[in-house]
Amino acid sequence: VAREVEEELSLTLPTGRLLLTDWLPPWGGWDDALCLVFDGGPHDPSIVERIVEQEREIRSAAFLTAAEVADRAADFTARRVAAALRNASPGVDGAGPAYTESGR
């Protein structure tokens, strides 16, 4: 995970606990997939200024609220983010990762 973040965003960040495993069915010529969502921890918004995006894979990077994600992302991505945020909430720590299918 840390390697992928460094490769895609040129940031070196610690990896937190696994929050969510999301299964995606085959779509648009792709096989099915598993998306693992880890807790990235709190960061100052200025970290975005240090990002060097890999143009072939990253269009943009930003801090968003859950409502902004719902407005800007595909439905399954918004559901995945909402489920991960619920699992990252105080009092949920140690409960283990959640499992969803297309964010449900």
N, CA, C and O atoms as a GROMACS GRO file, in nm:
protein
  416
    1VAL      N    1   0.083  -0.119   0.000
    1VAL     CA    2   0.000   0.000   0.000
    1VAL      C    3   0.087   0.125   0.000
    1VAL      O    4   0.069   0.214  -0.084
    2ALA      N    5   0.180   0.133   0.092
    2ALA     CA    6   0.268   0.251   0.099
    2ALA      C    7   0.346   0.266  -0.032
    2ALA      O    8   0.367   0.378  -0.079
    3ARG      N    9   0.387   0.155  -0.090
    3ARG     CA   10   0.460   0.159  -0.217
    3ARG      C   11   0.371   0.216  -0.328
    3ARG      O   12   0.417   0.296  -0.409
    4GLU      N   13   0.246   0.175  -0.331
    4GLU     CA   14   0.154   0.223  -0.435
    4GLU      C   15   0.127   0.373  -0.419
    4GLU      O   16   0.122   0.446  -0.518
    5VAL      N   17   0.109   0.419  -0.296
    5VAL     CA   18   0.088   0.562  -0.272
    5VAL      C   19   0.211   0.641  -0.318
    5VAL      O   20   0.198   0.745  -0.381
    6GLU      N   21   0.328   0.589  -0.285
    6GLU     CA   22   0.451   0.658  -0.327
    6GLU      C   23   0.464   0.659  -0.479
    6GLU      O   24   0.503   0.759  -0.538
    7GLU      N   25   0.431   0.546  -0.541
    7GLU     CA   26   0.443   0.536  -0.687
    7GLU      C   27   0.344   0.628  -0.759
    7GLU      O   28   0.381   0.693  -0.857
    8GLU      N   29   0.220   0.636  -0.711
    8GLU     CA   30   0.116   0.712  -0.779
    8GLU      C   31   0.115   0.861  -0.744
    8GLU      O   32   0.078   0.944  -0.827
    9LEU      N   33   0.155   0.895  -0.619
    9LEU     CA   34   0.144   1.033  -0.573
    9LEU      C   35   0.276   1.096  -0.530
    9LEU      O   36   0.281   1.214  -0.498
   10SER      N   37   0.382   1.017  -0.529
   10SER     CA   38   0.514   1.062  -0.483
   10SER      C   39   0.511   1.110  -0.337
   10SER      O   40   0.581   1.204  -0.300
   11LEU      N   41   0.429   1.043  -0.256
   11LEU     CA   42   0.423   1.072  -0.112
   11LEU      C   43   0.462   0.947  -0.034
   11LEU      O   44   0.424   0.836  -0.072
   12THR      N   45   0.538   0.965   0.072
   12THR     CA   46   0.571   0.855   0.161
   12THR      C   47   0.486   0.871   0.286
   12THR      O   48   0.507   0.963   0.365
   13LEU      N   49   0.391   0.779   0.303
   13LEU     CA   50   0.296   0.787   0.414
   13LEU      C   51   0.289   0.652   0.486
   13LEU      O   52   0.307   0.548   0.423
   14PRO      N   53   0.264   0.654   0.616
   14PRO     CA   54   0.245   0.527   0.687
   14PRO      C   55   0.111   0.465   0.648
   14PRO      O   56   0.017   0.536   0.611
   15THR      N   57   0.103   0.334   0.657
   15THR     CA   58  -0.021   0.263   0.628
   15THR      C   59  -0.092   0.231   0.758
   15THR      O   60  -0.034   0.170   0.848
   16GLY      N   61  -0.216   0.271   0.768
   16GLY     CA   62  -0.297   0.240   0.884
   16GLY      C   63  -0.365   0.105   0.868
   16GLY      O   64  -0.328   0.024   0.783
   17ARG      N   65  -0.464   0.081   0.952
   17ARG     CA   66  -0.533  -0.049   0.950
   17ARG      C   67  -0.624  -0.062   0.828
   17ARG      O   68  -0.670   0.037   0.772
   18LEU      N   69  -0.648  -0.186   0.790
   18LEU     CA   70  -0.740  -0.216   0.681
   18LEU      C   71  -0.882  -0.183   0.728
   18LEU      O   72  -0.928  -0.235   0.830
   19LEU      N   73  -0.950  -0.097   0.654
   19LEU     CA   74  -1.087  -0.057   0.689
   19LEU      C   75  -1.192  -0.136   0.615
   19LEU      O   76  -1.299  -0.164   0.668
   20LEU      N   77  -1.162  -0.174   0.490
   20LEU     CA   78  -1.266  -0.227   0.404
   20LEU      C   79  -1.208  -0.313   0.294
   20LEU      O   80  -1.105  -0.279   0.235
   21THR      N   81  -1.274  -0.425   0.267
   21THR     CA   82  -1.248  -0.505   0.149
   21THR      C   83  -1.374  -0.498   0.064
   21THR      O   84  -1.481  -0.538   0.109
   22ASP      N   85  -1.361  -0.447  -0.057
   22ASP     CA   86  -1.477  -0.429  -0.145
   22ASP      C   87  -1.458  -0.513  -0.270
   22ASP      O   88  -1.358  -0.497  -0.342
   23TRP      N   89  -1.554  -0.603  -0.298
   23TRP     CA   90  -1.549  -0.684  -0.418
   23TRP      C   91  -1.627  -0.613  -0.529
   23TRP      O   92  -1.737  -0.564  -0.507
   24LEU      N   93  -1.567  -0.609  -0.647
   24LEU     CA   94  -1.632  -0.551  -0.764
   24LEU      C   95  -1.652  -0.659  -0.869
   24LEU      O   96  -1.558  -0.732  -0.900
   25PRO      N   97  -1.772  -0.672  -0.924
   25PRO     CA   98  -1.797  -0.774  -1.026
   25PRO      C   99  -1.728  -0.735  -1.157
   25PRO      O  100  -1.686  -0.621  -1.174
   26PRO      N  101  -1.716  -0.831  -1.250
   26PRO     CA  102  -1.659  -0.798  -1.380
   26PRO      C  103  -1.737  -0.682  -1.444
   26PRO      O  104  -1.859  -0.674  -1.432
   27TRP      N  105  -1.664  -0.594  -1.513
   27TRP     CA  106  -1.728  -0.477  -1.573
   27TRP      C  107  -1.643  -0.425  -1.688
   27TRP      O  108  -1.521  -0.414  -1.676
   28GLY      N  109  -1.707  -0.394  -1.799
   28GLY     CA  110  -1.642  -0.327  -1.911
   28GLY      C  111  -1.517  -0.397  -1.962
   28GLY      O  112  -1.420  -0.330  -1.999
   29GLY      N  113  -1.517  -0.530  -1.966
   29GLY     CA  114  -1.401  -0.603  -2.013
   29GLY      C  115  -1.299  -0.636  -1.905
   29GLY      O  116  -1.201  -0.706  -1.932
   30TRP      N  117  -1.319  -0.587  -1.784
   30TRP     CA  118  -1.230  -0.618  -1.672
   30TRP      C  119  -1.283  -0.739  -1.596
   30TRP      O  120  -1.404  -0.762  -1.591
   31ASP      N  121  -1.192  -0.816  -1.538
   31ASP     CA  122  -1.232  -0.924  -1.448
   31ASP      C  123  -1.283  -0.864  -1.318
   31ASP      O  124  -1.274  -0.743  -1.297
   32ASP      N  125  -1.337  -0.950  -1.232
   32ASP     CA  126  -1.376  -0.899  -1.101
   32ASP      C  127  -1.252  -0.852  -1.026
   32ASP      O  128  -1.140  -0.887  -1.063
   33ALA      N  129  -1.272  -0.774  -0.921
   33ALA     CA  130  -1.158  -0.714  -0.851
   33ALA      C  131  -1.188  -0.699  -0.702
   33ALA      O  132  -1.304  -0.693  -0.661
   34LEU      N  133  -1.084  -0.694  -0.624
   34LEU     CA  134  -1.093  -0.661  -0.482
   34LEU      C  135  -1.026  -0.526  -0.461
   34LEU      O  136  -0.915  -0.503  -0.509
   35CYS      N  137  -1.093  -0.439  -0.390
   35CYS     CA  138  -1.036  -0.310  -0.354
   35CYS      C  139  -1.017  -0.309  -0.203
   35CYS      O  140  -1.112  -0.328  -0.127
   36LEU      N  141  -0.895  -0.288  -0.160
   36LEU     CA  142  -0.863  -0.282  -0.017
   36LEU      C  143  -0.844  -0.136   0.021
   36LEU      O  144  -0.763  -0.067  -0.040
   37VAL      N  145  -0.919  -0.090   0.121
   37VAL     CA  146  -0.913   0.050   0.164
   37VAL      C  147  -0.850   0.054   0.303
   37VAL      O  148  -0.901  -0.007   0.397
   38PHE      N  149  -0.740   0.128   0.315
   38PHE     CA  150  -0.667   0.140   0.441
   38PHE      C  151  -0.687   0.280   0.498
   38PHE      O  152  -0.711   0.376   0.425
   39ASP      N  153  -0.675   0.290   0.630
   39ASP     CA  154  -0.683   0.420   0.698
   39ASP      C  155  -0.552   0.494   0.672
   39ASP      O  156  -0.446   0.450   0.714
   40GLY      N  157  -0.562   0.606   0.604
   40GLY     CA  158  -0.444   0.686   0.575
   40GLY      C  159  -0.408   0.784   0.684
   40GLY      O  160  -0.303   0.849   0.679
   41GLY      N  161  -0.495   0.796   0.786
   41GLY     CA  162  -0.467   0.885   0.897
   41GLY      C  163  -0.495   1.030   0.863
   41GLY      O  164  -0.523   1.063   0.748
   42PRO      N  165  -0.487   1.116   0.963
   42PRO     CA  166  -0.510   1.259   0.941
   42PRO      C  167  -0.387   1.326   0.880
   42PRO      O  168  -0.273   1.290   0.912
   43HIS      N  169  -0.411   1.421   0.792
   43HIS     CA  170  -0.302   1.496   0.729
   43HIS      C  171  -0.344   1.641   0.712
   43HIS      O  172  -0.462   1.670   0.694
   44ASP      N  173  -0.249   1.730   0.718
   44ASP     CA  174  -0.274   1.870   0.690
   44ASP      C  175  -0.310   1.882   0.542
   44ASP      O  176  -0.245   1.820   0.458
   45PRO      N  177  -0.411   1.961   0.508
   45PRO     CA  178  -0.449   1.976   0.367
   45PRO      C  179  -0.336   2.021   0.276
   45PRO      O  180  -0.342   1.999   0.155
   46SER      N  181  -0.233   2.084   0.331
   46SER     CA  182  -0.121   2.128   0.248
   46SER      C  183  -0.043   2.012   0.186
   46SER      O  184   0.038   2.033   0.096
   47ILE      N  185  -0.068   1.890   0.234
   47ILE     CA  186   0.002   1.773   0.177
   47ILE      C  187  -0.029   1.761   0.028
   47ILE      O  188   0.052   1.709  -0.049
   48VAL      N  189  -0.147   1.809  -0.014
   48VAL     CA  190  -0.186   1.802  -0.155
   48VAL      C  191  -0.086   1.876  -0.243
   48VAL      O  192  -0.064   1.837  -0.358
   49GLU      N  193  -0.027   1.981  -0.190
   49GLU     CA  194   0.071   2.059  -0.267
   49GLU      C  195   0.197   1.979  -0.298
   49GLU      O  196   0.270   2.012  -0.392
   50ARG      N  197   0.225   1.875  -0.220
   50ARG     CA  198   0.345   1.793  -0.241
   50ARG      C  199   0.322   1.678  -0.339
   50ARG      O  200   0.416   1.610  -0.378
   51ILE      N  201   0.199   1.657  -0.378
   51ILE     CA  202   0.167   1.546  -0.466
   51ILE      C  203   0.222   1.571  -0.606
   51ILE      O  204   0.208   1.680  -0.662
   52VAL      N  205   0.284   1.467  -0.661
   52VAL     CA  206   0.326   1.467  -0.801
   52VAL      C  207   0.246   1.355  -0.866
   52VAL      O  208   0.278   1.237  -0.849
   53GLU      N  209   0.142   1.392  -0.939
   53GLU     CA  210   0.051   1.295  -0.997
   53GLU      C  211   0.114   1.222  -1.115
   53GLU      O  212   0.184   1.281  -1.197
   54GLN      N  213   0.089   1.092  -1.122
   54GLN     CA  214   0.129   1.012  -1.237
   54GLN      C  215   0.017   1.028  -1.340
   54GLN      O  216  -0.089   0.968  -1.327
   55GLU      N  217   0.042   1.107  -1.442
   55GLU     CA  218  -0.062   1.150  -1.535
   55GLU      C  219  -0.137   1.035  -1.601
   55GLU      O  220  -0.254   1.049  -1.634
   56ARG      N  221  -0.072   0.922  -1.622
   56ARG     CA  222  -0.139   0.809  -1.686
   56ARG      C  223  -0.244   0.746  -1.596
   56ARG      O  224  -0.333   0.677  -1.646
   57GLU      N  225  -0.236   0.769  -1.464
   57GLU     CA  226  -0.328   0.702  -1.373
   57GLU      C  227  -0.404   0.796  -1.281
   57GLU      O  228  -0.513   0.760  -1.234
   58ILE      N  229  -0.352   0.914  -1.253
   58ILE     CA  230  -0.416   1.005  -1.157
   58ILE      C  231  -0.451   1.135  -1.229
   58ILE      O  232  -0.364   1.203  -1.282
   59ARG      N  233  -0.579   1.169  -1.229
   59ARG     CA  234  -0.624   1.294  -1.292
   59ARG      C  235  -0.609   1.411  -1.196
   59ARG      O  236  -0.564   1.519  -1.235
   60SER      N  237  -0.646   1.390  -1.069
   60SER     CA  238  -0.634   1.495  -0.969
   60SER      C  239  -0.640   1.432  -0.830
   60SER      O  240  -0.682   1.318  -0.814
   61ALA      N  241  -0.599   1.508  -0.730
   61ALA     CA  242  -0.603   1.462  -0.591
   61ALA      C  243  -0.653   1.577  -0.505
   61ALA      O  244  -0.613   1.692  -0.524
   62ALA      N  245  -0.741   1.545  -0.411
   62ALA     CA  246  -0.799   1.648  -0.325
   62ALA      C  247  -0.855   1.584  -0.200
   62ALA      O  248  -0.887   1.465  -0.199
   63PHE      N  249  -0.868   1.663  -0.093
   63PHE     CA  250  -0.943   1.620   0.024
   63PHE      C  251  -1.089   1.657   0.000
   63PHE      O  252  -1.119   1.770  -0.037
   64LEU      N  253  -1.179   1.561   0.021
   64LEU     CA  254  -1.321   1.583  -0.002
   64LEU      C  255  -1.402   1.535   0.117
   64LEU      O  256  -1.360   1.444   0.189
   65THR      N  257  -1.518   1.595   0.137
   65THR     CA  258  -1.613   1.543   0.234
   65THR      C  259  -1.684   1.424   0.169
   65THR      O  260  -1.676   1.404   0.048
   66ALA      N  261  -1.753   1.345   0.250
   66ALA     CA  262  -1.828   1.232   0.194
   66ALA      C  263  -1.933   1.281   0.094
   66ALA      O  264  -1.957   1.217  -0.007
   67ALA      N  265  -1.995   1.396   0.123
   67ALA     CA  266  -2.095   1.452   0.031
   67ALA      C  267  -2.030   1.492  -0.102
   67ALA      O  268  -2.090   1.471  -0.208
   68GLU      N  269  -1.911   1.547  -0.098
   68GLU     CA  270  -1.841   1.585  -0.221
   68GLU      C  271  -1.802   1.461  -0.301
   68GLU      O  272  -1.807   1.463  -0.424
   69VAL      N  273  -1.763   1.354  -0.233
   69VAL     CA  274  -1.733   1.229  -0.302
   69VAL      C  275  -1.858   1.179  -0.373
   69VAL      O  276  -1.852   1.138  -0.488
   70ALA      N  277  -1.972   1.183  -0.304
   70ALA     CA  278  -2.098   1.137  -0.363
   70ALA      C  279  -2.134   1.218  -0.488
   70ALA      O  280  -2.191   1.163  -0.582
   71ASP      N  281  -2.101   1.346  -0.489
   71ASP     CA  282  -2.129   1.431  -0.605
   71ASP      C  283  -2.033   1.408  -0.721
   71ASP      O  284  -2.071   1.426  -0.837
   72ARG      N  285  -1.909   1.368  -0.692
   72ARG     CA  286  -1.805   1.365  -0.795
   72ARG      C  287  -1.764   1.227  -0.842
   72ARG      O  288  -1.706   1.213  -0.950
   73ALA      N  289  -1.794   1.124  -0.764
   73ALA     CA  290  -1.745   0.989  -0.796
   73ALA      C  291  -1.858   0.898  -0.844
   73ALA      O  292  -1.976   0.928  -0.828
   74ALA      N  293  -1.818   0.786  -0.902
   74ALA     CA  294  -1.915   0.684  -0.939
   74ALA      C  295  -1.988   0.636  -0.814
   74ALA      O  296  -1.934   0.641  -0.703
   75ASP      N  297  -2.112   0.590  -0.831
   75ASP     CA  298  -2.193   0.546  -0.717
   75ASP      C  299  -2.121   0.443  -0.631
   75ASP      O  300  -2.120   0.454  -0.508
   76PHE      N  301  -2.061   0.341  -0.696
   76PHE     CA  302  -1.996   0.237  -0.617
   76PHE      C  303  -1.876   0.291  -0.540
   76PHE      O  304  -1.846   0.243  -0.431
   77THR      N  305  -1.808   0.390  -0.594
   77THR     CA  306  -1.695   0.452  -0.523
   77THR      C  307  -1.746   0.532  -0.404
   77THR      O  308  -1.687   0.524  -0.295
   78ALA      N  309  -1.852   0.607  -0.421
   78ALA     CA  310  -1.910   0.684  -0.310
   78ALA      C  311  -1.957   0.591  -0.199
   78ALA      O  312  -1.936   0.620  -0.081
   79ARG      N  313  -2.019   0.479  -0.235
   79ARG     CA  314  -2.063   0.382  -0.132
   79ARG      C  315  -1.943   0.322  -0.060
   79ARG      O  316  -1.947   0.303   0.061
   80ARG      N  317  -1.837   0.293  -0.135
   80ARG     CA  318  -1.716   0.236  -0.075
   80ARG      C  319  -1.655   0.334   0.024
   80ARG      O  320  -1.618   0.296   0.135
   81VAL      N  321  -1.643   0.460  -0.014
   81VAL     CA  322  -1.587   0.562   0.075
   81VAL      C  323  -1.673   0.576   0.200
   81VAL      O  324  -1.620   0.584   0.311
   82ALA      N  325  -1.805   0.581   0.183
   82ALA     CA  326  -1.895   0.594   0.298
   82ALA      C  327  -1.879   0.475   0.394
   82ALA      O  328  -1.875   0.494   0.515
   83ALA      N  329  -1.870   0.354   0.340
   83ALA     CA  330  -1.853   0.235   0.424
   83ALA      C  331  -1.719   0.238   0.497
   83ALA      O  332  -1.711   0.203   0.614
   84ALA      N  333  -1.614   0.281   0.428
   84ALA     CA  334  -1.481   0.290   0.492
   84ALA      C  335  -1.482   0.394   0.602
   84ALA      O  336  -1.424   0.372   0.709
   85LEU      N  337  -1.546   0.508   0.578
   85LEU     CA  338  -1.554   0.612   0.680
   85LEU      C  339  -1.632   0.565   0.803
   85LEU      O  340  -1.595   0.596   0.916
   86ARG      N  341  -1.740   0.490   0.780
   86ARG     CA  342  -1.815   0.435   0.895
   86ARG      C  343  -1.726   0.344   0.978
   86ARG      O  344  -1.731   0.347   1.101
   87ASN      N  345  -1.645   0.263   0.912
   87ASN     CA  346  -1.558   0.169   0.982
   87ASN      C  347  -1.441   0.239   1.049
   87ASN      O  348  -1.380   0.184   1.141
   88ALA      N  349  -1.408   0.359   1.004
   88ALA     CA  350  -1.297   0.435   1.064
   88ALA      C  351  -1.344   0.521   1.180
   88ALA      O  352  -1.263   0.582   1.249
   89SER      N  353  -1.475   0.527   1.202
   89SER     CA  354  -1.531   0.614   1.306
   89SER      C  355  -1.485   0.574   1.445
   89SER      O  356  -1.457   0.456   1.470
   90PRO      N  357  -1.477   0.670   1.537
   90PRO     CA  358  -1.441   0.638   1.676
   90PRO      C  359  -1.536   0.533   1.733
   90PRO      O  360  -1.657   0.536   1.706
   91GLY      N  361  -1.482   0.442   1.810
   91GLY     CA  362  -1.562   0.336   1.869
   91GLY      C  363  -1.566   0.211   1.784
   91GLY      O  364  -1.609   0.106   1.831
   92VAL      N  365  -1.522   0.221   1.659
   92VAL     CA  366  -1.522   0.106   1.569
   92VAL      C  367  -1.384   0.041   1.567
   92VAL      O  368  -1.370  -0.072   1.522
   93ASP      N  369  -1.282   0.113   1.615
   93ASP     CA  370  -1.144   0.064   1.613
   93ASP      C  371  -1.135  -0.076   1.672
   93ASP      O  372  -1.190  -0.102   1.778
   94GLY      N  373  -1.068  -0.163   1.603
   94GLY     CA  374  -1.049  -0.299   1.651
   94GLY      C  375  -1.161  -0.393   1.608
   94GLY      O  376  -1.154  -0.512   1.635
   95ALA      N  377  -1.264  -0.339   1.540
   95ALA     CA  378  -1.376  -0.422   1.498
   95ALA      C  379  -1.340  -0.507   1.376
   95ALA      O  380  -1.415  -0.598   1.340
   96GLY      N  381  -1.228  -0.480   1.313
   96GLY     CA  382  -1.189  -0.554   1.195
   96GLY      C  383  -1.241  -0.487   1.070
   96GLY      O  384  -1.330  -0.402   1.076
   97PRO      N  385  -1.187  -0.525   0.956
   97PRO     CA  386  -1.229  -0.462   0.831
   97PRO      C  387  -1.372  -0.501   0.794
   97PRO      O  388  -1.417  -0.611   0.823
   98ALA      N  389  -1.440  -0.410   0.728
   98ALA     CA  390  -1.574  -0.437   0.676
   98ALA      C  391  -1.559  -0.505   0.540
   98ALA      O  392  -1.454  -0.498   0.477
   99TYR      N  393  -1.666  -0.572   0.496
   99TYR     CA  394  -1.669  -0.633   0.364
   99TYR      C  395  -1.790  -0.580   0.290
   99TYR      O  396  -1.901  -0.579   0.345
  100THR      N  397  -1.770  -0.535   0.168
  100THR     CA  398  -1.881  -0.488   0.085
  100THR      C  399  -1.866  -0.546  -0.055
  100THR      O  400  -1.759  -0.592  -0.095
  101GLU      N  401  -1.975  -0.541  -0.129
  101GLU     CA  402  -1.975  -0.576  -0.270
  101GLU      C  403  -2.026  -0.455  -0.346
  101GLU      O  404  -2.142  -0.415  -0.330
  102SER      N  405  -1.942  -0.397  -0.428
  102SER     CA  406  -1.972  -0.271  -0.497
  102SER      C  407  -2.012  -0.162  -0.399
  102SER      O  408  -2.100  -0.080  -0.427
  103GLY      N  409  -1.948  -0.163  -0.283
  103GLY     CA  410  -1.974  -0.062  -0.182
  103GLY      C  411  -2.097  -0.085  -0.097
  103GLY      O  412  -2.129  -0.002  -0.012
  104ARG      N  413  -2.167  -0.196  -0.118
  104ARG     CA  414  -2.290  -0.226  -0.040
  104ARG      C  415  -2.261  -0.328   0.067
  104ARG      O  416  -2.350  -0.366   0.142
   0.00000   0.00000   0.00000
